[in-house]
Amino acid sequence: MELHQIENNLNSSDPQNRIKAITELRHYEPDLVVPLLKGRMYDQEFVIR
């Protein structure tokens, strides 16, 4: 999955899409991943946090 698709899925209303996006982040460098993960720290879904 490309980075722009991951960003879109992280902002999806569907928790399953957000989980898939987080899983896909393992293929990217930490300097790209950490800011995206920080944005999900307060997600309403416990599984995402």
PDB file with SEQRES, HELIX, SHEET and CRYST1 records, atoms N, CA, C and O in Angstrom:
SEQRES   1 A   49  MET GLU LEU HIS GLN ILE GLU ASN ASN LEU ASN SER SER          
SEQRES   2 A   49  ASP PRO GLN ASN ARG ILE LYS ALA ILE THR GLU LEU ARG          
SEQRES   3 A   49  HIS TYR GLU PRO ASP LEU VAL VAL PRO LEU LEU LYS GLY          
SEQRES   4 A   49  ARG MET TYR ASP GLN GLU PHE VAL ILE ARG                      
HELIX    1 AA1 LEU A    3  LEU A   10  1                                   8    
HELIX    2 AA2 PRO A   15  GLU A   24  1                                  10    
HELIX    3 AA3 LEU A   25  HIS A   27  5                                   3    
HELIX    4 AA4 PRO A   30  LYS A   38  1                                   9    
CRYST1    1.000    1.000    1.000  90.00  90.00  90.00 P 1           1          
ATOM      1  N   MET A   1       0.860  -1.171   0.000  1.00  0.00           N  
ATOM      2  CA  MET A   1       0.000   0.000   0.000  1.00  0.00           C  
ATOM      3  C   MET A   1       0.911   1.240   0.000  1.00  0.00           C  
ATOM      4  O   MET A   1       1.917   1.286   0.707  1.00  0.00           O  
ATOM      5  N   GLU A   2       0.544   2.217  -0.787  1.00  0.00           N  
ATOM      6  CA  GLU A   2       1.342   3.437  -0.860  1.00  0.00           C  
ATOM      7  C   GLU A   2       1.002   4.365   0.294  1.00  0.00           C  
ATOM      8  O   GLU A   2      -0.063   4.261   0.903  1.00  0.00           O  
ATOM      9  N   LEU A   3       1.920   5.268   0.582  1.00  0.00           N  
ATOM     10  CA  LEU A   3       1.788   6.134   1.748  1.00  0.00           C  
ATOM     11  C   LEU A   3       0.518   6.987   1.703  1.00  0.00           C  
ATOM     12  O   LEU A   3      -0.130   7.165   2.735  1.00  0.00           O  
ATOM     13  N   HIS A   4       0.155   7.506   0.562  1.00  0.00           N  
ATOM     14  CA  HIS A   4      -1.066   8.329   0.496  1.00  0.00           C  
ATOM     15  C   HIS A   4      -2.310   7.485   0.777  1.00  0.00           C  
ATOM     16  O   HIS A   4      -3.279   7.985   1.349  1.00  0.00           O  
ATOM     17  N   GLN A   5      -2.292   6.206   0.378  1.00  0.00           N  
ATOM     18  CA  GLN A   5      -3.418   5.315   0.681  1.00  0.00           C  
ATOM     19  C   GLN A   5      -3.473   5.041   2.184  1.00  0.00           C  
ATOM     20  O   GLN A   5      -4.552   4.990   2.775  1.00  0.00           O  
ATOM     21  N   ILE A   6      -2.314   4.867   2.788  1.00  0.00           N  
ATOM     22  CA  ILE A   6      -2.257   4.641   4.237  1.00  0.00           C  
ATOM     23  C   ILE A   6      -2.817   5.846   4.969  1.00  0.00           C  
ATOM     24  O   ILE A   6      -3.605   5.692   5.902  1.00  0.00           O  
ATOM     25  N   GLU A   7      -2.423   7.036   4.561  1.00  0.00           N  
ATOM     26  CA  GLU A   7      -2.928   8.251   5.209  1.00  0.00           C  
ATOM     27  C   GLU A   7      -4.450   8.343   5.079  1.00  0.00           C  
ATOM     28  O   GLU A   7      -5.136   8.700   6.037  1.00  0.00           O  
ATOM     29  N   ASN A   8      -4.970   8.025   3.905  1.00  0.00           N  
ATOM     30  CA  ASN A   8      -6.426   8.046   3.714  1.00  0.00           C  
ATOM     31  C   ASN A   8      -7.110   7.026   4.616  1.00  0.00           C  
ATOM     32  O   ASN A   8      -8.144   7.323   5.215  1.00  0.00           O  
ATOM     33  N   ASN A   9      -6.546   5.834   4.716  1.00  0.00           N  
ATOM     34  CA  ASN A   9      -7.139   4.791   5.566  1.00  0.00           C  
ATOM     35  C   ASN A   9      -7.035   5.143   7.042  1.00  0.00           C  
ATOM     36  O   ASN A   9      -7.920   4.789   7.821  1.00  0.00           O  
ATOM     37  N   LEU A  10      -5.980   5.826   7.438  1.00  0.00           N  
ATOM     38  CA  LEU A  10      -5.863   6.238   8.837  1.00  0.00           C  
ATOM     39  C   LEU A  10      -6.960   7.227   9.217  1.00  0.00           C  
ATOM     40  O   LEU A  10      -7.343   7.313  10.383  1.00  0.00           O  
ATOM     41  N   ASN A  11      -7.459   7.963   8.248  1.00  0.00           N  
ATOM     42  CA  ASN A  11      -8.525   8.937   8.493  1.00  0.00           C  
ATOM     43  C   ASN A  11      -9.914   8.385   8.190  1.00  0.00           C  
ATOM     44  O   ASN A  11     -10.903   9.115   8.259  1.00  0.00           O  
ATOM     45  N   SER A  12      -9.989   7.129   7.862  1.00  0.00           N  
ATOM     46  CA  SER A  12     -11.263   6.488   7.539  1.00  0.00           C  
ATOM     47  C   SER A  12     -12.158   6.371   8.778  1.00  0.00           C  
ATOM     48  O   SER A  12     -11.665   6.281   9.903  1.00  0.00           O  
ATOM     49  N   SER A  13     -13.440   6.373   8.565  1.00  0.00           N  
ATOM     50  CA  SER A  13     -14.377   6.170   9.679  1.00  0.00           C  
ATOM     51  C   SER A  13     -14.470   4.692  10.067  1.00  0.00           C  
ATOM     52  O   SER A  13     -14.972   4.358  11.140  1.00  0.00           O  
ATOM     53  N   ASP A  14     -13.988   3.813   9.192  1.00  0.00           N  
ATOM     54  CA  ASP A  14     -14.017   2.369   9.440  1.00  0.00           C  
ATOM     55  C   ASP A  14     -12.766   1.935  10.211  1.00  0.00           C  
ATOM     56  O   ASP A  14     -11.655   2.072   9.700  1.00  0.00           O  
ATOM     57  N   PRO A  15     -12.927   1.416  11.429  1.00  0.00           N  
ATOM     58  CA  PRO A  15     -11.769   0.992  12.228  1.00  0.00           C  
ATOM     59  C   PRO A  15     -10.925  -0.085  11.537  1.00  0.00           C  
ATOM     60  O   PRO A  15      -9.710  -0.136  11.733  1.00  0.00           O  
ATOM     61  N   GLN A  16     -11.552  -0.935  10.741  1.00  0.00           N  
ATOM     62  CA  GLN A  16     -10.795  -1.977  10.044  1.00  0.00           C  
ATOM     63  C   GLN A  16      -9.800  -1.363   9.053  1.00  0.00           C  
ATOM     64  O   GLN A  16      -8.682  -1.858   8.907  1.00  0.00           O  
ATOM     65  N   ASN A  17     -10.200  -0.303   8.385  1.00  0.00           N  
ATOM     66  CA  ASN A  17      -9.294   0.389   7.469  1.00  0.00           C  
ATOM     67  C   ASN A  17      -8.131   1.006   8.225  1.00  0.00           C  
ATOM     68  O   ASN A  17      -6.993   0.976   7.755  1.00  0.00           O  
ATOM     69  N   ARG A  18      -8.411   1.565   9.391  1.00  0.00           N  
ATOM     70  CA  ARG A  18      -7.343   2.176  10.192  1.00  0.00           C  
ATOM     71  C   ARG A  18      -6.357   1.123  10.673  1.00  0.00           C  
ATOM     72  O   ARG A  18      -5.151   1.367  10.678  1.00  0.00           O  
ATOM     73  N   ILE A  19      -6.846  -0.036  11.076  1.00  0.00           N  
ATOM     74  CA  ILE A  19      -5.961  -1.117  11.522  1.00  0.00           C  
ATOM     75  C   ILE A  19      -5.088  -1.597  10.363  1.00  0.00           C  
ATOM     76  O   ILE A  19      -3.890  -1.817  10.540  1.00  0.00           O  
ATOM     77  N   LYS A  20      -5.673  -1.757   9.191  1.00  0.00           N  
ATOM     78  CA  LYS A  20      -4.897  -2.178   8.019  1.00  0.00           C  
ATOM     79  C   LYS A  20      -3.804  -1.164   7.707  1.00  0.00           C  
ATOM     80  O   LYS A  20      -2.673  -1.536   7.394  1.00  0.00           O  
ATOM     81  N   ALA A  21      -4.144   0.101   7.794  1.00  0.00           N  
ATOM     82  CA  ALA A  21      -3.161   1.152   7.519  1.00  0.00           C  
ATOM     83  C   ALA A  21      -2.016   1.101   8.521  1.00  0.00           C  
ATOM     84  O   ALA A  21      -0.852   1.225   8.140  1.00  0.00           O  
ATOM     85  N   ILE A  22      -2.333   0.922   9.785  1.00  0.00           N  
ATOM     86  CA  ILE A  22      -1.287   0.840  10.810  1.00  0.00           C  
ATOM     87  C   ILE A  22      -0.386  -0.352  10.551  1.00  0.00           C  
ATOM     88  O   ILE A  22       0.832  -0.256  10.703  1.00  0.00           O  
ATOM     89  N   THR A  23      -0.961  -1.454  10.169  1.00  0.00           N  
ATOM     90  CA  THR A  23      -0.175  -2.651   9.858  1.00  0.00           C  
ATOM     91  C   THR A  23       0.767  -2.393   8.685  1.00  0.00           C  
ATOM     92  O   THR A  23       1.912  -2.843   8.700  1.00  0.00           O  
ATOM     93  N   GLU A  24       0.301  -1.686   7.690  1.00  0.00           N  
ATOM     94  CA  GLU A  24       1.121  -1.405   6.506  1.00  0.00           C  
ATOM     95  C   GLU A  24       2.278  -0.458   6.810  1.00  0.00           C  
ATOM     96  O   GLU A  24       3.252  -0.422   6.058  1.00  0.00           O  
ATOM     97  N   LEU A  25       2.193   0.296   7.878  1.00  0.00           N  
ATOM     98  CA  LEU A  25       3.260   1.237   8.214  1.00  0.00           C  
ATOM     99  C   LEU A  25       4.578   0.538   8.522  1.00  0.00           C  
ATOM    100  O   LEU A  25       5.626   1.185   8.519  1.00  0.00           O  
ATOM    101  N   ARG A  26       4.554  -0.738   8.783  1.00  0.00           N  
ATOM    102  CA  ARG A  26       5.784  -1.472   9.095  1.00  0.00           C  
ATOM    103  C   ARG A  26       6.759  -1.480   7.922  1.00  0.00           C  
ATOM    104  O   ARG A  26       7.941  -1.774   8.103  1.00  0.00           O  
ATOM    105  N   HIS A  27       6.282  -1.164   6.734  1.00  0.00           N  
ATOM    106  CA  HIS A  27       7.126  -1.169   5.544  1.00  0.00           C  
ATOM    107  C   HIS A  27       7.832   0.166   5.309  1.00  0.00           C  
ATOM    108  O   HIS A  27       8.565   0.315   4.331  1.00  0.00           O  
ATOM    109  N   TYR A  28       7.619   1.125   6.187  1.00  0.00           N  
ATOM    110  CA  TYR A  28       8.169   2.463   6.004  1.00  0.00           C  
ATOM    111  C   TYR A  28       9.136   2.817   7.127  1.00  0.00           C  
ATOM    112  O   TYR A  28       9.146   2.196   8.189  1.00  0.00           O  
ATOM    113  N   GLU A  29       9.935   3.820   6.862  1.00  0.00           N  
ATOM    114  CA  GLU A  29      10.933   4.295   7.819  1.00  0.00           C  
ATOM    115  C   GLU A  29      10.260   4.997   9.002  1.00  0.00           C  
ATOM    116  O   GLU A  29       9.208   5.617   8.851  1.00  0.00           O  
ATOM    117  N   PRO A  30      10.880   4.890  10.175  1.00  0.00           N  
ATOM    118  CA  PRO A  30      10.302   5.498  11.379  1.00  0.00           C  
ATOM    119  C   PRO A  30      10.042   6.999  11.267  1.00  0.00           C  
ATOM    120  O   PRO A  30       9.070   7.497  11.835  1.00  0.00           O  
ATOM    121  N   ASP A  31      10.884   7.720  10.551  1.00  0.00           N  
ATOM    122  CA  ASP A  31      10.674   9.169  10.452  1.00  0.00           C  
ATOM    123  C   ASP A  31       9.376   9.519   9.718  1.00  0.00           C  
ATOM    124  O   ASP A  31       8.841  10.611   9.905  1.00  0.00           O  
ATOM    125  N   LEU A  32       8.869   8.613   8.894  1.00  0.00           N  
ATOM    126  CA  LEU A  32       7.575   8.814   8.234  1.00  0.00           C  
ATOM    127  C   LEU A  32       6.421   8.273   9.067  1.00  0.00           C  
ATOM    128  O   LEU A  32       5.315   8.813   9.039  1.00  0.00           O  
ATOM    129  N   VAL A  33       6.685   7.213   9.800  1.00  0.00           N  
ATOM    130  CA  VAL A  33       5.646   6.485  10.525  1.00  0.00           C  
ATOM    131  C   VAL A  33       5.245   7.161  11.831  1.00  0.00           C  
ATOM    132  O   VAL A  33       4.058   7.247  12.146  1.00  0.00           O  
ATOM    133  N   VAL A  34       6.207   7.633  12.581  1.00  0.00           N  
ATOM    134  CA  VAL A  34       5.921   8.162  13.923  1.00  0.00           C  
ATOM    135  C   VAL A  34       4.909   9.307  13.892  1.00  0.00           C  
ATOM    136  O   VAL A  34       3.973   9.291  14.690  1.00  0.00           O  
ATOM    137  N   PRO A  35       5.050  10.294  13.014  1.00  0.00           N  
ATOM    138  CA  PRO A  35       4.025  11.363  13.008  1.00  0.00           C  
ATOM    139  C   PRO A  35       2.614  10.843  12.692  1.00  0.00           C  
ATOM    140  O   PRO A  35       1.627  11.339  13.237  1.00  0.00           O  
ATOM    141  N   LEU A  36       2.532   9.858  11.824  1.00  0.00           N  
ATOM    142  CA  LEU A  36       1.216   9.297  11.496  1.00  0.00           C  
ATOM    143  C   LEU A  36       0.626   8.552  12.693  1.00  0.00           C  
ATOM    144  O   LEU A  36      -0.572   8.643  12.960  1.00  0.00           O  
ATOM    145  N   LEU A  37       1.466   7.824  13.401  1.00  0.00           N  
ATOM    146  CA  LEU A  37       0.985   7.092  14.573  1.00  0.00           C  
ATOM    147  C   LEU A  37       0.590   8.034  15.705  1.00  0.00           C  
ATOM    148  O   LEU A  37      -0.376   7.776  16.424  1.00  0.00           O  
ATOM    149  N   LYS A  38       1.322   9.104  15.859  1.00  0.00           N  
ATOM    150  CA  LYS A  38       0.988  10.077  16.911  1.00  0.00           C  
ATOM    151  C   LYS A  38      -0.412  10.653  16.693  1.00  0.00           C  
ATOM    152  O   LYS A  38      -1.120  10.968  17.651  1.00  0.00           O  
ATOM    153  N   GLY A  39      -0.797  10.786  15.439  1.00  0.00           N  
ATOM    154  CA  GLY A  39      -2.131  11.298  15.127  1.00  0.00           C  
ATOM    155  C   GLY A  39      -3.240  10.355  15.545  1.00  0.00           C  
ATOM    156  O   GLY A  39      -4.395  10.773  15.634  1.00  0.00           O  
ATOM    157  N   ARG A  40      -2.928   9.104  15.801  1.00  0.00           N  
ATOM    158  CA  ARG A  40      -3.931   8.109  16.191  1.00  0.00           C  
ATOM    159  C   ARG A  40      -3.906   7.819  17.679  1.00  0.00           C  
ATOM    160  O   ARG A  40      -4.635   6.939  18.137  1.00  0.00           O  
ATOM    161  N   MET A  41      -3.104   8.520  18.442  1.00  0.00           N  
ATOM    162  CA  MET A  41      -2.983   8.255  19.877  1.00  0.00           C  
ATOM    163  C   MET A  41      -4.299   8.403  20.632  1.00  0.00           C  
ATOM    164  O   MET A  41      -4.507   7.753  21.656  1.00  0.00           O  
ATOM    165  N   TYR A  42      -5.168   9.240  20.136  1.00  0.00           N  
ATOM    166  CA  TYR A  42      -6.427   9.510  20.834  1.00  0.00           C  
ATOM    167  C   TYR A  42      -7.633   8.993  20.056  1.00  0.00           C  
ATOM    168  O   TYR A  42      -8.742   9.508  20.199  1.00  0.00           O  
ATOM    169  N   ASP A  43      -7.410   7.986  19.243  1.00  0.00           N  
ATOM    170  CA  ASP A  43      -8.490   7.390  18.454  1.00  0.00           C  
ATOM    171  C   ASP A  43      -9.579   6.874  19.390  1.00  0.00           C  
ATOM    172  O   ASP A  43      -9.290   6.392  20.485  1.00  0.00           O  
ATOM    173  N   GLN A  44     -10.815   6.978  18.955  1.00  0.00           N  
ATOM    174  CA  GLN A  44     -11.936   6.533  19.790  1.00  0.00           C  
ATOM    175  C   GLN A  44     -11.958   5.022  19.968  1.00  0.00           C  
ATOM    176  O   GLN A  44     -12.527   4.525  20.940  1.00  0.00           O  
ATOM    177  N   GLU A  45     -11.350   4.287  19.050  1.00  0.00           N  
ATOM    178  CA  GLU A  45     -11.302   2.824  19.138  1.00  0.00           C  
ATOM    179  C   GLU A  45     -10.067   2.390  19.924  1.00  0.00           C  
ATOM    180  O   GLU A  45      -8.943   2.755  19.577  1.00  0.00           O  
ATOM    181  N   PHE A  46     -10.277   1.625  20.962  1.00  0.00           N  
ATOM    182  CA  PHE A  46      -9.183   1.154  21.812  1.00  0.00           C  
ATOM    183  C   PHE A  46      -8.134   0.364  21.016  1.00  0.00           C  
ATOM    184  O   PHE A  46      -6.936   0.508  21.259  1.00  0.00           O  
ATOM    185  N   VAL A  47      -8.570  -0.444  20.094  1.00  0.00           N  
ATOM    186  CA  VAL A  47      -7.665  -1.290  19.315  1.00  0.00           C  
ATOM    187  C   VAL A  47      -6.693  -0.440  18.490  1.00  0.00           C  
ATOM    188  O   VAL A  47      -5.552  -0.844  18.268  1.00  0.00           O  
ATOM    189  N   ILE A  48      -7.129   0.698  18.049  1.00  0.00           N  
ATOM    190  CA  ILE A  48      -6.299   1.570  17.240  1.00  0.00           C  
ATOM    191  C   ILE A  48      -5.237   2.252  18.102  1.00  0.00           C  
ATOM    192  O   ILE A  48      -4.090   2.394  17.677  1.00  0.00           O  
ATOM    193  N   ARG A  49      -5.608   2.665  19.290  1.00  0.00           N  
ATOM    194  CA  ARG A  49      -4.647   3.358  20.162  1.00  0.00           C  
ATOM    195  C   ARG A  49      -3.530   2.437  20.506  1.00  0.00           C  
ATOM    196  O   ARG A  49      -2.613   2.822  21.232  1.00  0.00           O  
TER     197      ARG A  49                                                      
END                                                                             
